[in-house]
Each structure stands twice: as structure tokens, then as C-alpha cells.
Amino acid sequence: MPTVSVIMPCYNHEKYVGEAIKSVLDQSYTDFDFLIVDNGCTDNSYEVIKSFDDVRIKVFRLEKNDLEKASRILWENWTGKYIAFMCSDDVWEKSKLEKQMKILEEKSDVLLTATWAIFTDEGMNTLEWSKGVFQKENRSRLEWIRYLLENGNCLSAPSVVAENTLYKDVFCKSYGYWQLSDYYSWLIALKRTNIYMIEEVLVKQRFHSTINNSNVSYPNEENLIRTKIETSKILLQMIETLEDTDFLEMYKDKLVNKNVSTHLEIICEKFFILLEYARKDSIYEENVLYFFYKYYAYEENGISISKILKEKYKYSYMNFREVSATMGIAARNIKYEKQIEYLKKKIRNLLPIKEKKILKNVNEELKVCLMKLKRGYFNEELFEIIVSDLENILLIWDWLNYIEIEIKREELELCKRLCLIYQKNLEMVDGNELYTNILRYQEAIQKLIVC
């Protein structure tokens, strides 16, 4: 059996998959088999894959695109002691596997290696902005975890070679993260083993900018939103589940109580670490609220977190009151709404005196009309006044639309037509409905003229 199984799913990469396969077959390290899954390709990728005649290649083909099924086929058929992942549009340097296998065979405490990588355009030209993304110096296991949590992902997925059990337990699982599945997998792996970084560019990753064939990491609006949400939740999961000894070692420079010794005290320290992250970036604010509400009443052997916080950290729910009023989605929404309302008022102050005078007259007349509608007092004169007021509003509609009046032109025009009908057919009047509509118009106008 080969020492390494190289695995590669492929979906619609006919332009690139041949170059990717060749870069694997040309490796100076040769003790590997190469498993490729055509993941329901609709282009000519399968024909390109089958054009390679090498006994190390095993090809599987799916009728439809199904990444989970493709992954399952790969892990059910690999035989190597180590697993190397390859993307069907990327390229390896010739010495990649050789240098990584040397590390894995020499260092018993390392079950996973990675290398430096760069992004290229579709023609394999280096993108200058990417030179520092995946080029970080080697670190210890805990230093890696903290660095990743504070700086985001800097490890290249197609550079990984890992012991097969670790790979199956960590990298083959679906954690529910769409944007940051690789990033989270690195962190989970680091809970179990050291990662050794070979400080040399041995992988070239294509960065696609086209809409139909863009990377998952391409910075469009949807991807950026998902990235922020997932970044926040991953930090929370990692901090919450870190072993006590790992947490103390990782954050020894940040501990509020340098003499922390119990599990309950460590939970308190985790709260303050989460609070520090939230103060640096608002995407982490919800984590603080979740953690406090979850653990404040938690206790062991009759001793609660609330007691530890109060006695050893001089922190109680009264201190948290300010945090809960200034952090999180609700706080941001209220601040946003207040800012929007402030800006609307500034815009409404731009309404010229002439138009404002028209609105004041309309406002006073509609108030009188509302009193009559409420009493059920209908006559032709009433509807004549309402129609006239609505016409006056429509005459200055360009200004009202500019300063964002909270009604629509279409409904004013429809209401005017309805009142013209009522004016000639009083027995048809629906007083309650008309009162509700006129009241909304009057209130919307009132907001404009008080500015």
C-alpha cells in the first residue's frame, strides 16, 4: 500500500485539471496513489482526467454534483497512511510531498504539515496582494490557535498532508460552516496535534474572479456576511471548549487574575477574554451576551460563577447591565435606527418655506376632516376639502419624495379618486377605512412640518 493517498475532487475545471494532475504525478516523492472524483462535471473535465495513463490514478465519477458523496468516496477508498489534499485548479511544486513527508517521518509529535502558498490569476501569474496571506512562520500548537483566532486563516488547504485518521476525524467532517470550513478544521486539528509549517512556497492556488466560477472566498457581499458570522461563532466555540490548561497557557498574558486555579475561575477568565475581543470588533458582541447568560448561574459543588465573579473579580450582573445595553444586534439596530431618524430630520429641514406652508395648511384641514370622519359626518364639502388637500400634496410631491415622506404617491392618487366617488355617492362611504388612511397621511405630514 502507498504511504500517501492524494485525493482530489473535480467540478468543471477542464481548463485547469490537466495541469493540476501533472503537478502531482511529477512529484519527486513517488510513494503515493492518486484518487480523483469527477463530481458531476458538465464540461470535458472527465475526458481530460482519463487522458492520463498512470497506474497510481484511480478515477471515480458521479452523475450529479454532490461534494459530500465525493468526499465519502475518497475516504472509503484511500489506503495511504497519510492524506494529501489537492484542488483541481491548483499546482504543486515538484518537491512538495518530499519535503512534507520528511518532516512527518522525523517528528513524531507532528501529524499534519502545511506549506506556504500564493494566489495566482487564472493564467498562473502571481497576485502580488497574496504574497503575505499564506506565508507565516512556524509556531507551536497553542501559538497557532491564538494566531488564527486573532488574525483569521493563513493556512492553505491544498498544502495539507495529514495522518489519515486525523484527516478523516477532522477534515472530512461537515461542521456547518460554508465560508470557513477549512479554517475551523485547522483549529480542531490543533487541539490534537502540532502543525509544522514548511516556510517555502510549494503550492499555487488559482483565484477566480468570474461570477460563474468564483472561489468560495471571493469577496462578494454574501461571502463577506457569512465570513463575519462564521468568524464570530468559531471564536466562541474555540474559547468555550478549550481545555483549561491550554486556555491558561494561551492567554497567560491576558488573565485578569494571574493566580487563577479553579475551573470556575477559568470560566470567568474566558468571559473577560470574550469581552476583550468584543470591544475590539463588534462582530464578537453576541458571544459575550451568550456566554454570560449561559454561565452566570452555573455552579459546581455549591459554588456559582456569579459568586466567583463578585468575590474574586468584583464583577456582578450590575456591571454587566451596561454591557447588555450597548452590545449585540439589538443595540446596533437601535443605534442604527436613531441615526437614520436623525439623518431624516436633517433632510426634512431642507423643505422650502413655501412648501412647508402648504403642508401646514393641509395638516390643519386634515385634522378637522378627521374629527368629522370619526363622528360619521359626511357631506360633499368634506370630500371636496380632502380631495383639495390630496391634490396640494401631490403638487409638491417631488420635494416630499426627496425628503422621504412615509407614504406613497400611488396611494394618495387612489385615495383622491375614491373621495371623488364618495363625493357623489355618500351612501357608499366606508368611514372607518377612510379615517385610517387620512390619519396616516396627516401623521406623515406632521413629522415633516415639526422639523
CORQUIKA-V489459 format. One record per residue. SS is DSSP state (2 for helix, 1 for strand, 0 for the rest). D_LAST is the distance of its C-alpha to the last C-alpha in whole Angstrom. Layout:
# CORQUIKA-V489459
ss->SS d_last->D_LAST
ss->SS d_last->D_LAST
This chain:
# CORQUIKA-V489459
ss->0 d_last->81
ss->0 d_last->78
ss->0 d_last->77
ss->1 d_last->73
ss->1 d_last->72
ss->1 d_last->69
ss->1 d_last->67
ss->1 d_last->64
ss->1 d_last->62
ss->1 d_last->62
ss->0 d_last->59
ss->0 d_last->59
ss->0 d_last->60
ss->0 d_last->63
ss->0 d_last->62
ss->0 d_last->62
ss->2 d_last->64
ss->2 d_last->68
ss->2 d_last->67
ss->2 d_last->65
ss->2 d_last->69
ss->2 d_last->71
ss->2 d_last->69
ss->2 d_last->70
ss->2 d_last->74
ss->0 d_last->74
ss->0 d_last->74
ss->0 d_last->76
ss->0 d_last->76
ss->0 d_last->78
ss->0 d_last->78
ss->1 d_last->75
ss->1 d_last->75
ss->1 d_last->72
ss->1 d_last->70
ss->1 d_last->68
ss->1 d_last->66
ss->1 d_last->65
ss->1 d_last->62
ss->0 d_last->62
ss->0 d_last->61
ss->0 d_last->61
ss->0 d_last->62
ss->0 d_last->65
ss->2 d_last->65
ss->2 d_last->68
ss->2 d_last->70
ss->2 d_last->69
ss->2 d_last->70
ss->2 d_last->73
ss->0 d_last->74
ss->0 d_last->75
ss->0 d_last->79
ss->0 d_last->79
ss->0 d_last->80
ss->0 d_last->77
ss->1 d_last->75
ss->1 d_last->74
ss->1 d_last->72
ss->1 d_last->70
ss->1 d_last->68
ss->1 d_last->65
ss->0 d_last->64
ss->0 d_last->61
ss->0 d_last->58
ss->0 d_last->58
ss->2 d_last->58
ss->2 d_last->59
ss->2 d_last->62
ss->2 d_last->63
ss->2 d_last->62
ss->2 d_last->64
ss->2 d_last->67
ss->2 d_last->67
ss->2 d_last->67
ss->2 d_last->70
ss->2 d_last->72
ss->0 d_last->72
ss->0 d_last->75
ss->0 d_last->74
ss->0 d_last->74
ss->1 d_last->71
ss->1 d_last->68
ss->1 d_last->66
ss->1 d_last->63
ss->0 d_last->63
ss->0 d_last->60
ss->0 d_last->62
ss->0 d_last->60
ss->0 d_last->60
ss->1 d_last->63
ss->1 d_last->66
ss->0 d_last->68
ss->0 d_last->71
ss->0 d_last->72
ss->2 d_last->69
ss->2 d_last->71
ss->2 d_last->74
ss->2 d_last->72
ss->2 d_last->70
ss->2 d_last->73
ss->2 d_last->74
ss->2 d_last->72
ss->2 d_last->72
ss->2 d_last->76
ss->2 d_last->76
ss->0 d_last->73
ss->0 d_last->73
ss->0 d_last->70
ss->1 d_last->68
ss->1 d_last->68
ss->1 d_last->65
ss->1 d_last->65
ss->1 d_last->62
ss->1 d_last->62
ss->1 d_last->60
ss->1 d_last->58
ss->1 d_last->56
ss->1 d_last->54
ss->1 d_last->55
ss->0 d_last->54
ss->0 d_last->56
ss->0 d_last->59
ss->0 d_last->59
ss->0 d_last->58
ss->1 d_last->56
ss->0 d_last->53
ss->2 d_last->52
ss->2 d_last->49
ss->2 d_last->51
ss->0 d_last->54
ss->0 d_last->52
ss->0 d_last->51
ss->0 d_last->54
ss->0 d_last->56
ss->0 d_last->56
ss->0 d_last->59
ss->0 d_last->61
ss->0 d_last->60
ss->0 d_last->61
ss->2 d_last->60
ss->2 d_last->58
ss->2 d_last->56
ss->2 d_last->56
ss->2 d_last->54
ss->2 d_last->51
ss->2 d_last->51
ss->2 d_last->50
ss->2 d_last->48
ss->2 d_last->46
ss->2 d_last->46
ss->0 d_last->47
ss->0 d_last->49
ss->0 d_last->52
ss->0 d_last->55
ss->0 d_last->56
ss->2 d_last->57
ss->2 d_last->60
ss->2 d_last->61
ss->0 d_last->62
ss->1 d_last->66
ss->1 d_last->66
ss->1 d_last->69
ss->2 d_last->69
ss->2 d_last->68
ss->2 d_last->65
ss->2 d_last->64
ss->2 d_last->64
ss->2 d_last->63
ss->2 d_last->60
ss->2 d_last->59
ss->0 d_last->60
ss->0 d_last->58
ss->0 d_last->55
ss->0 d_last->52
ss->0 d_last->49
ss->0 d_last->48
ss->0 d_last->47
ss->0 d_last->46
ss->0 d_last->48
ss->2 d_last->51
ss->2 d_last->53
ss->2 d_last->51
ss->2 d_last->51
ss->2 d_last->55
ss->2 d_last->56
ss->2 d_last->54
ss->2 d_last->56
ss->2 d_last->59
ss->2 d_last->59
ss->0 d_last->59
ss->0 d_last->63
ss->0 d_last->64
ss->1 d_last->64
ss->1 d_last->62
ss->1 d_last->64
ss->1 d_last->62
ss->1 d_last->65
ss->1 d_last->63
ss->1 d_last->64
ss->1 d_last->62
ss->1 d_last->64
ss->1 d_last->62
ss->1 d_last->60
ss->1 d_last->57
ss->1 d_last->55
ss->0 d_last->52
ss->0 d_last->51
ss->0 d_last->48
ss->0 d_last->48
ss->0 d_last->46
ss->0 d_last->49
ss->0 d_last->51
ss->0 d_last->48
ss->0 d_last->49
ss->0 d_last->48
ss->0 d_last->46
ss->0 d_last->45
ss->0 d_last->41
ss->0 d_last->39
ss->2 d_last->36
ss->2 d_last->38
ss->2 d_last->40
ss->2 d_last->38
ss->2 d_last->36
ss->2 d_last->40
ss->2 d_last->41
ss->2 d_last->38
ss->2 d_last->39
ss->2 d_last->42
ss->2 d_last->42
ss->2 d_last->41
ss->2 d_last->43
ss->2 d_last->46
ss->2 d_last->45
ss->2 d_last->45
ss->2 d_last->48
ss->2 d_last->50
ss->2 d_last->49
ss->2 d_last->50
ss->2 d_last->53
ss->0 d_last->54
ss->0 d_last->58
ss->2 d_last->58
ss->2 d_last->60
ss->2 d_last->58
ss->2 d_last->55
ss->2 d_last->56
ss->2 d_last->58
ss->2 d_last->55
ss->0 d_last->52
ss->0 d_last->55
ss->0 d_last->53
ss->0 d_last->50
ss->0 d_last->51
ss->0 d_last->49
ss->0 d_last->53
ss->0 d_last->56
ss->0 d_last->58
ss->0 d_last->57
ss->0 d_last->60
ss->0 d_last->59
ss->2 d_last->57
ss->2 d_last->54
ss->2 d_last->54
ss->2 d_last->53
ss->2 d_last->51
ss->2 d_last->49
ss->2 d_last->49
ss->2 d_last->48
ss->2 d_last->45
ss->2 d_last->44
ss->2 d_last->45
ss->2 d_last->43
ss->2 d_last->40
ss->2 d_last->41
ss->2 d_last->40
ss->2 d_last->37
ss->2 d_last->36
ss->2 d_last->37
ss->0 d_last->35
ss->2 d_last->33
ss->2 d_last->35
ss->2 d_last->37
ss->2 d_last->35
ss->2 d_last->36
ss->2 d_last->40
ss->2 d_last->39
ss->2 d_last->38
ss->2 d_last->40
ss->2 d_last->43
ss->2 d_last->42
ss->2 d_last->42
ss->2 d_last->45
ss->2 d_last->47
ss->0 d_last->46
ss->0 d_last->48
ss->0 d_last->51
ss->1 d_last->54
ss->1 d_last->58
ss->0 d_last->61
ss->0 d_last->59
ss->1 d_last->56
ss->1 d_last->53
ss->2 d_last->50
ss->2 d_last->48
ss->2 d_last->51
ss->2 d_last->52
ss->2 d_last->48
ss->2 d_last->48
ss->2 d_last->51
ss->2 d_last->52
ss->2 d_last->48
ss->0 d_last->47
ss->0 d_last->44
ss->0 d_last->43
ss->2 d_last->40
ss->2 d_last->38
ss->2 d_last->38
ss->2 d_last->37
ss->2 d_last->34
ss->2 d_last->32
ss->2 d_last->33
ss->2 d_last->33
ss->2 d_last->29
ss->2 d_last->28
ss->0 d_last->31
ss->0 d_last->31
ss->2 d_last->29
ss->2 d_last->27
ss->2 d_last->26
ss->2 d_last->25
ss->2 d_last->23
ss->2 d_last->21
ss->2 d_last->20
ss->2 d_last->20
ss->2 d_last->17
ss->2 d_last->15
ss->2 d_last->16
ss->2 d_last->15
ss->2 d_last->12
ss->2 d_last->11
ss->2 d_last->12
ss->2 d_last->10
ss->2 d_last->6
ss->2 d_last->8
ss->2 d_last->9
ss->2 d_last->6
ss->0 d_last->6
ss->0 d_last->9
ss->0 d_last->9
ss->0 d_last->12
ss->2 d_last->12
ss->2 d_last->15
ss->2 d_last->13
ss->2 d_last->10
ss->2 d_last->13
ss->2 d_last->15
ss->2 d_last->12
ss->2 d_last->12
ss->2 d_last->16
ss->2 d_last->16
ss->2 d_last->14
ss->2 d_last->16
ss->2 d_last->19
ss->2 d_last->19
ss->2 d_last->19
ss->2 d_last->22
ss->2 d_last->24
ss->2 d_last->23
ss->2 d_last->25
ss->2 d_last->28
ss->2 d_last->28
ss->2 d_last->28
ss->2 d_last->31
ss->0 d_last->32
ss->0 d_last->32
ss->0 d_last->33
ss->0 d_last->34
ss->2 d_last->34
ss->2 d_last->31
ss->2 d_last->29
ss->2 d_last->29
ss->2 d_last->29
ss->2 d_last->25
ss->2 d_last->24
ss->2 d_last->26
ss->2 d_last->24
ss->2 d_last->21
ss->2 d_last->21
ss->2 d_last->23
ss->2 d_last->20
ss->2 d_last->17
ss->2 d_last->20
ss->2 d_last->21
ss->0 d_last->17
ss->2 d_last->18
ss->2 d_last->18
ss->2 d_last->15
ss->2 d_last->13
ss->2 d_last->16
ss->2 d_last->15
ss->0 d_last->11
ss->0 d_last->13
ss->0 d_last->13
ss->0 d_last->15
ss->0 d_last->17
ss->0 d_last->20
ss->2 d_last->22
ss->2 d_last->25
ss->2 d_last->24
ss->2 d_last->23
ss->2 d_last->26
ss->2 d_last->28
ss->2 d_last->26
ss->2 d_last->27
ss->2 d_last->30
ss->2 d_last->31
ss->2 d_last->30
ss->2 d_last->32
ss->2 d_last->35
ss->2 d_last->34
ss->2 d_last->34
ss->2 d_last->38
ss->0 d_last->39
ss->2 d_last->37
ss->2 d_last->40
ss->2 d_last->38
ss->0 d_last->34
ss->0 d_last->33
ss->2 d_last->31
ss->2 d_last->30
ss->2 d_last->29
ss->2 d_last->27
ss->2 d_last->25
ss->2 d_last->24
ss->2 d_last->23
ss->2 d_last->21
ss->2 d_last->19
ss->2 d_last->18
ss->2 d_last->17
ss->2 d_last->15
ss->2 d_last->13
ss->2 d_last->12
ss->2 d_last->11
ss->2 d_last->9
ss->2 d_last->7
ss->2 d_last->6
ss->2 d_last->5
ss->0 d_last->4
ss->0 d_last->0
